[in-house]
Amino acid sequence: MTRKKTAGAPAPSAAAAEAGTLVLERGQRVRLADQLYGQIFEQITDGSLNVGDKLPSEHEICERFGVSRPVVREALLRLRADGLVTAHQGLGTFVSHQPATRLKTFSDVQNVGAYLRAQEVRMALEGDAARLAALRRTDDELRHISDAHAAFVDELERGHVSPEADLAFHASIAQATGNDYYLGVLESIHESISGFMRLTLSLTRTGSRQRAQRVADEHAAILGAIREQDGERARVAMQFHLGQARHRLVDRERD
């Protein structure tokens, strides 16, 4: 990729100068925009593209990969929405943040675009599910949510937390809404949710103790609001948790 830097931005690294060619595979289940997002994401993660490096123009990317401008625009818009790049009018698009370097060692990184799209759905869906769970939950359902939280924290403290333990906590909240559609929608995007959790939990296992504690505290805040039957606080706590999980994935400063 050809890069320039903004005034005051660091010079591109040697790794950036030697950035590899991106290849999009048509016919794959993952959408082209998500593939493009994932490959640019991976180059930002592994240091082939660093903070201050300039991405090629939309036209250059279209020509290089033989994709339409809407595909390129979608990938770039998502990179901007996730805070990885910043567009400067008349200058171009530049890398502004980098995920944790260790993320490149995980096999799921190419699918991160699809995982983050699923996360957008979760923020709307699970925020409302937490609100309804707080208002409608029975004592048995509260106990189930509390047990799922305790099991998750136990795994987290032992450093072996699994996506299944995290999913169990979220599923127990959806179940407590009394509306099967909430759980049904979560199950319909199960693969993307599991992939997102594998990445974020892998970062948590290999990250700081403070990072793990923040995740546990966010779950505890959701549980506390549901226990006290405060629907609005439960909604805000859930959406905050899912938003923080997203930020922890794309920004190494959130470790």
N, C-alpha and C positions, 0 to 999 in steps of 0.2 A: 504494500500500500504506500502511496506517495503521501508524505506528510510535511506540513509546514507548522510553525508555531506562532502563537499570538505574542504580542509584545509583552515581555516580562515572563513568558512561559518558559519552562526548562527546555533545553535542546533535546531533540529525539535521541534515544539511546541507540547503541549499536544494534541491540536486539530489534528495535523498531525498524532499522534500516534493512534488516535481514528477514522481515516478516514473511511468513509463508503464504502461499496462495490459498485463498478460500475456495472451497468447492461445494456447490449446492447439488443435492441429489434429487432429481425429479422422480416422482413415483413413490417417494417415501411417505409414510403416514404423517410425519411432521410437516407442517406448512412451510412454504418457502420463506415467508417472512420470519418465522420462528427459527428456521435453519440459519438464515442470515444474521439474525439477532444473536443466536448462540455462538456462531463462529467469530463475530466481532467481539462478543462478550469474552470468549476464550482468549483472544489475542490481547484484550485489555488485562485480563487476569494474569496471563503468563509473562506480561511485560513486553510483548512484541509491539504493543501500543501503550504508551505511558501518558500520564497526566501532561497536558499541553500539546500532545501530538494531534495533528489534523487528519481527519478522515478524508478519503476521496470525495469528490462531489457526487451528487445523486446520479448525474449523467455518466460519470466514470464507473460507478458501481453497476449501473444498468448495463453498460457496454461490457464490462468485465465478466458478468455472470449471466448475461442474456435474460435478465428478468425485467419486468415492467417497473415503471416508476412508482406505482402504488405499492408494490412489494417492498421496494427500497424505502419509501417514505414511512410505511408502517414500522419497519424494523428500526429506523432512525427515531421515529416518534417514541417508540417504546424505550429505546436507549436513553432518550432525553427524560421521559417520564420516570425512569428508574434512577435518574441522577448520574448516569455514567458518562454522558456527553452533554455539551452545551453548544447551542447554535448562536453564532455571532453574525448578525446581518451584514452582508457584504464581505465577510471573511471566511465563513465556512463553519464546520462542526468540529469541535475539539473534545478530546477526552478530559473529563473533569474529576472523576473518581475512579478508584480501582478496588475490586473485591479482594478478599484475602488471597494471597498467592497460593496457599495450600489447596484452594478450591480446584485448581487445575489437575490435582491428583485424583479427583473423583470422576468416575465414568459417566455420570449423569449430566455433566456440565453442558453438553451440546443441546440438551433439551430444556435449558433454563428458560427460554422464551415462552414455551408452552406452560411450564410450571408457574411462571409469574402471571400469565393470563388466567390460569385457574385460581391463583391467589386473589385476583380482583373479584372473581365471583364469590369466593369464600368471605371476603370482607363484608359484602352486602348481605349474603345469605346467613352466615354464622353470627353476624352482629344481631340480626333480628331474631335468630334462633335463641341466642343467649337471653335476649329481652323476654321472649315468650316463656322460656324455661324458668326464668325467675318468677314470672307471674303465675305459671301453671304447675310447676313441679310438685310432685307428691313427696312425702317423706322418704319413700323407697327410692324414688328417682334421685333425690338429693344424696342419699347414701351411695347410690351407684356412681354418681359424679364424683363424690368425695373419695370413694375407693379408687376410682380411675386416676384421680389426681395423686393420691398417695403412692400408687404403683408407679406412676410416671416419675415422681420425685425420687423414689427409691432407686429406680434404674439410673436416673440422672446422677445421683450421688455415687453410684458404683461405677459410673463411666461407661455403662453399656446400654444406654437408652435406645429404644427401637422405635421406628415409625409406628409400629402396631400399638405401643403404649400411648403415644401421642394421639393417634387416631381414636383410640378407645375413649380418651378424655373428651375429644370433640364430638364423637358419635353419641356419647352418653348425654351430652347437652342437647343435641338435635333430637334425641329420643324423648327428652323431657318436655319438648314443646307440645306434645300431644297431637302433632301433625306429621304424618308419615312422609309427606312430600319433602320436608327438610332433610330427613335422613336419606331419602331416595335420590335427591339431587347430589348430595355428598357422595353417595355410592357411585353415581354416574360419572363423576370425575375422580374416582378413587385412584386411578393410576397416576394422574398428574399430582394429586395431593401427596401420595406416597413418595413420588419422586422429589417433590419440593422438600418434604420432611427428611428424606434421606440426606439431601445436601445440607440443609440447615442443622440437622442433628449431628452430622459428621463434623461440621464446623464447630458446633458446641462441644463435642467430645474432645476435639483437638485444640480448643481455644482456652481462654482463661477461666478460672473459677468464677469470676464475676459474671462472665457471659452466661454460664450455666445457672447461676443464681438469679439473674434477671429473668430467664425463661420460667423458672419455678415461681418467682414472685408474680409474673404476669398471669400464670394459671391460677395462682392463689387468689388474685384480685377478682378474677372471673367467678371462681367458686364462692368467694365471700359475698359478692353481689347477688348471686343466685340464692345463696343461703338466706340472705336478708330480704329476699323477694323485691329487690330494687331493680326493676326492668331496665330503666334508662342507664343506670350505672353498669349493669351487666353488658348492655350493648356497647357502650363506650369502651369498657375494659377488653371485650373481645376484639373489637376493631383496632384498638391500640396494640394488642398482642400480635394480631396478624400483620399490621403495618410494620411493627418493629421487626418481626421475622423477615419480612421482605427487605427492610433496610439492612439487617445484619447479613443478608446474603450478598447484596450488591455493593456494600461499602466496608472496606477493611477497617475504617476508623471506628466502626460500631462493634468491634470485636469485644 
